[in-house]
Amino acid sequence: MTIIASLLSIASGFALMGYREPPANLIATSIIIDLALAPLTAIIASRHGRSALRWTVAGLALGAWALAAILIIPPRRPAPPRPDAPQYPPTSRAA
């Protein structure tokens, strides 16, 4: 149980802060923090043009590390329009 608590504290970022609690408290707190950061990570990822599902899973597994990574990674640029793509809104030739 101590090994699981240590791994979760590293994944959620508590190990860097020197957070020391009994293993049961550390596991519960790390899981709650990871569950809270996963949707935030997904929202930021979707706004950056990344896969929300993949970043949700990363947020659940890596917590603060996934959030830091998506904040550092630059947003994707939209692809330039193809020259043969139809122009919208289409013009009407009626009347």
Residue pairs with C-beta under 8 A, 6 or more apart in sequence:
1 23
1 24
1 27
2 23
4 23
4 27
5 23
5 24
5 26
5 27
5 30
6 15
8 14
8 26
8 27
8 30
8 31
8 34
9 15
9 19
9 26
9 30
11 30
11 34
11 61
11 62
11 63
11 65
12 29
12 30
12 33
12 34
12 63
12 64
13 33
13 63
13 64
13 65
14 26
14 29
14 30
14 33
19 26
19 29
21 29
30 63
33 63
33 64
34 59
34 60
34 61
34 62
34 63
35 60
37 59
37 63
37 64
37 66
37 67
38 56
38 59
38 60
38 66
39 56
39 59
40 59
40 67
41 55
41 56
41 58
41 59
41 66
41 67
41 70
42 52
42 53
42 55
42 56
42 59
43 52
44 55
44 67
44 70
44 71
45 51
45 52
45 54
45 55
45 70
46 52
46 55
47 75
48 70
48 73
48 74
48 75
48 76
49 75
49 76
49 77
49 78
50 70
50 73
50 76
55 66
55 70
58 66
58 69
59 66
59 67
62 69
